[in-house]
């Protein structure tokens, strides 16, 4: 199995070199587009949230919400109180922060492997700034109802969590580890602030590189003579989310169709975000394949939910 995997990677790298040689203009344009997207959109929308969320964790400020959120987390998802942290930061900070916090909790033995993989199925999401700023305003040019896409994305994520719970958690998960999660609390200082900035920039740099790499792949896909434009948009979005949303926004289809398809792509996140997530969880022994399958189920639920909302209600 490992030999086949290595051979596949070798073939993929060889094909990549050939494509970069025979189509350098496409690679250059895709790299430039990915870099501009990262600099103009991803950094402004993610950097403030990453820094603030890092400070919130370090200063342990989320403890003030424990008494309200712990009963909800336990009753709905059958997870220990510490699950509040990846759920909260997975929404506020966006990819791949939820996955990173989950992996850290598992590494510190606050949650079991099954609980960690269950958490990963729904705690890793796009942040509100990306959904509203980039998707709704910048790309889809929505003048009203910009709340509808975040609502569908987050609601479908929690619905998929409830659907997947019997399959990913043990029946006796009620006896989970109830050890109180008490992260070390630091006092605010310039050194702590600098550390949060450095960690946030490191995450953003990794995200930027993945965006550029998968933007190049999406650029080569756009050269394929597929006459079904919606299919091409979905294929590009399946590989890299931001490029897929951008391509989808240019199509001459109804706004409702764009919203439905956008919600579907966002719920999955694209292979680029899956790769970012895998880089965070793989060294902790958590399953990337299981994560991708769960996100596909999430995408299906988002598709059905948006269809129901727009066409049947």
N, C-alpha and C positions, 0 to 999 in steps of 0.2 A: 504493500500500500504506500509506504514511504517512497519507494523507488518510483512508482507511478506518479506520485505527487511531484517529485523532483524533475522527472522527465517533462511533465506538463508545464512546470515553471520555466524549464529551459526552452521549450518550444515557444511559450508565450513571450519570453524575453527576445528570442530570435525574431519572431514576427514583429515585435515592437520596433526592433532596430530597422527592419526592412521598411516598415510603415513610416518611420521618422526620416528615412533616407529618400523614399519615393514621394512623400507628401510633406516636405518641410514647412510649406506655407500654412497648411492646415494645422500642423503642430504648433507653429509659432502663434497663429491667430488664437487657437484654443488656450495656449499658455497665457497669452496676454489677457484674454477674456477672463480666465480663471483668476489671474492675479488682480485684475481690476475689480472683479466681483468680491474677492476676499478683502481688498483694501477699502473699497468704497461702501460695502454693505455688511460683510461679516464682522469685521473689526468694530465698527461703530455700534452694531447691535449686540455683540457678545462681550466685548471687553469690559464695559461697566458692570454687567451682571456677574462676570467671572470674578472680578476684583471684590465686589460687594459680597458675593456668596462665600468667597474664601474668608473674608473678614468675619462674616456671620458664624462660620464654622469655628474659626480660631477663637472667637470671643464667646462661643457657645450661647448665642442669643436666641436660638430657636427653642431653647428649653422653656421659654415663656409661653409657648403654644402647646406644650406637651399635654397638658390636662384636657385640652379641647380636641386634639387630633388623635391621641393614642386610642381612645375607645372606637373611633371611626376606623382607624387602620386595622385594629384587631377584629372588629365585627365584620367588616366588609371583606378583608383580604386574609384574615387569619395569620397575620404577621406580627412579630414583636414590635415594641415601641420604636426601636431605632429605625424602622422602615420609613418613618416620617422624613428622615434626612434625604435619602435618595429620591423619594417622591417629590419633595419640595424643590430640591435643587435641579432635578431632572426637568421640571417645568420652568423654573425661574432662570436658570443658566443655560438650559438647552443641551444638545449633544456636545460631547459625550459625558457631561458632568454626572448625570444620574448613574451611568454605568461605572464611573470611577468611584463614586461614593459607595455603591453596592459592592464592588470588588474589595474596597478597603474594609468594609464591615465583615465580609466573608473571611478575609485574610486575618482579621483580628478576632475571629470566632464568635462574633455577636449573632451571626445567622448561619444556618446550615447551607450546604451546597444547593439543595432543592429550593430553599427559600430565596437564595441569591439568584438562581436562574429564573424563578418565578418573578421576582422583583424586576429583573432585566426585561421581562416581557412587556412591562408597561411604564417603567420609571424613566425611560430614555426618550425624550421628546424634543421638539423644536421649542425655542423660547418665544414668548409673546411678541417681542420686538421684531423677530424675524418674520413671524406670521403676519403681523399687522403692517410693519414697515416695508419689508421686501415683497411679500406675496400679495397682500391686499392693495397696498397703496402704490408701490413702485411698479409692479408687474401687471396686476389685473386692473389697475386704475379704478378701484371701487370707491365710489363717493359716499355710499351708505351701506349699512349692514356689514361693516368690516369685522364685527364680532362673530359672525357666523362661522368663519373658517376655524378660528381658535376653539369655538364651542364644539364643533364637530370633531376636531382632532383630539381634544382632551377627553371628551365624552366617549368617543370610540375606544380610546386607550383604556379607560377604566372599565368599559363594557367588555373588552377583550380579556382584561384581567379577571373579571368575574367568570367569564366563559372558560378560561384556561386553568382556573384554580383547582378543579377536581383532577385535572390531568398532570399538573406540575407539583402539587403538594400532596403529602401523605394524608391519609384519612385521619390519622392521629396528630395532625399538625397543630391541634389545639394545645398540645403539650410542648410546644416549641420553647426554645431558650428565652426566658423572660428576664435575663440579666439586664439591668438598667444600663443603657448606653450613656456614658458620661465622658465625652471627649475632653481631653485636657484643655483647660481654659487658659488663654494667654491674656496678658494685659496689653492694651493698645500701645504701640510704639512705632516710631518711624522704621525700625528694623523689621517689625512684623508687617507693616504696610509694604515695604520694599519686597519682602518675601512673597506676599500675595500678588504683587505686580509681576514679579519674575515668573511665578507658577502660572499665572493667567496668560502671560505672553508665550510661555512654552507650549501651552495647550493650543493657543491661537496659531502658532507657527506650524504645529503638527496638522491642525485642521487645514491651514492654507496649502500645505504641500499635498495633502490628500485631494483637496479641491482641484488643484492644478493637474495632478496626475489623472484624475477621473474626468476632468474637463477635456483633456487630450483624447481620452477614449471616446467621450461623447462627441467630440469633433469629428473623429473618424467615422463614428456611427452615422452622423448627419450626412456623410458622403454617400451612404448606401442609397440607391435609387428606390426608396419605398414611397409609393404613391399614396398610401394611406397615412395622411399626415398625423392623425391622432395616434395611430400606432407608433409612428416614429417618435412623437413627443413622449409617449409612455415608455418607450424603450430607452430614450435618452434619460428620462427621469428615473428609471429603474437603476441606471448606472450612476448618475449624479443628479441630485435633487434640484439644485439651483439652476443648472443648465436646462433641465427638463421643464421647470416652471417658466423659465424665460422663453423657451421655444413654444410652449403651450400658449403663452400670452399673445404670441404673434398670429395664431391661427384664426381664421374667419369662422368661428363657431360662437354659439350663444354664451353669455356670461355664466349662465347656470351650469352649462356643460363644463366650462373652464373651472368653476368652483368645485364641482363633483370630482373631476379628474385631479385637481390640485390636492384636495383632501385625501384622495387615495394615495397619491405619490408621497405626500407629507407623512401620512401614517406609517408607510413603509420606511421612508428615509433615504432609500437608495443604497447601492453597494458601497459608495464612498463613505457614508456614515457608518455602515456595517463594518467597514475596514477600520475606521477610527475607533469604533467600539471594541472590535476584536483586539486592537493593539493595547487596549486598557485592561481587558479581562482575560486574555489568553494566558498570560503568565501567572494568573491566579488559579488556573485549572477549571475555569468555567467554559461552558460550551458555546462557541460562536454559531454553530449550525442550528442549535436549538433557539438561539436568539433570533436568527434570521427567519426561521419558520414561524416563530411567534409574531414577528413584525409583519409577515405576509398575512397572517390571520387578522392582525390589527388593520391592515390595509383593506381587506375584504369587508370587515365590519364598518369601516369608515365609508367605503363605497356604498354599501347597503343603507347605512344611516343617512347619508346625504341624498341618496335617491328617494328614500322615504320622506325626507323633510321637504324636498323641492317638488317632487312629482306626485306624491300621494297624499299630502296633507294640505 
